[in-house]
Amino acid sequence: MLDQLVPALSGVGQSSPVQADATIRSRPTADATSDFGSMLARMATDTIDTLKNAEAVSVAGIRDKASAQQVVESVMAAEQSLQTAVAVRDKVVAAYLEISRMAI
């Protein structure tokens, strides 16, 4: 059975994204010295930047300086970033609660 799955899964990691965000590709990859706290801080900063950008594009759309497509794309990117941040926050809180219940 495993022999049948290996050929089917062999090309999974080789595909390229259909539409990638240029800001994601331009960021340097995380090095071995970065810690979890700095990763969370970068993620929070990126989420805030995405939300600010969506707000600015929405205002530009109201002023008829941005197309409806640009507004929708920026708002959907902000929504996705916010959902990711909330999911990570929930996991961190759940991990903290689990650690606090451990016997010393």
N, C-alpha and C positions, 0 to 999 in steps of 0.2 A: 504494500500500500504506500509506503514511504517512497518507493522508487517511482510511483506514478505522480506524486506531488512535487518532487524535485524538478523535473523538466517544466512543469507548469509555473513554478515560482521562480525559475531562474532569471527571468527578465524583469522582475518586479522593481528592483532597485536601479535599473538602467534607464527608466523613462525620465523625461525631463518635464517640468511643469508647463502647462499650457500657457498660463499667464502668470508670470512672476513679478513681484514688486521690486522695482529697481533699488529701493532703499534697503531691502533685505540683502540683496546680492552685494551691495557696496560695503556692508559692515564686515569688519574683520572677524574671523572665527575666534571663539573663546580659547584661550591658552590654558595650559595645565595649572597655572598659578591663580586663576580666578576662582573665587569661592562662591558658594551658594548665595550668600547675602548680596554680593555684588551683581550676580546674575538676576536676582529678584529686583534689585534697584534699577538695573538696566531695563528690565521688562516693564517696571512701573513707569519709568521715564518714557519708554517707547509708547506705552498705552496712553499716557497723558498727551504726548505729541500727536498721536493719531486722533485723539478726541478733539484737540485744539484745531487740527487741520480740518476735520469734518465740520466743526462749527464755523470756521472761516469760509469754507467752500459753501456751506449752507447759506450764510449771509450773502456771499457773492452771488449765489443763485437767486436769492430774493431780489437783489439789486440788478438782476439780469446780466451779470458779468460771468456767469458760469452756466454750462449747459445742465440740463436735467440729469443726463447720464453721469456727469462728473459729481453732481450732488449725491446721486444714489450710490455710486461707487465709494465715495468717501464716507458716507453714513454707514454703509454695510461693512466697510473695513473697520470703522470705529466700533460698530456693534460686535464684530468678531473679536476685536481686541479686548473689549470690555467683558465679553463672555469668557474669554480665556483667563483674564485676570481674576474674575470671580471664581472660576473653577480652581485656579491655583490657590487662591486665598482659602477656599473651603478645604482643600487638601492640607494646607499648612495648619489650619485650625484643628482639623481632625487629628493630624499627627501630634500636635501639641497636647490635645486632650488625652490622646492615648498615652503619651509619655507621662503626663501628670497623674494618670491612674496607676502607673507601675509602682510596685512595692519597692521600697528602698532597702 
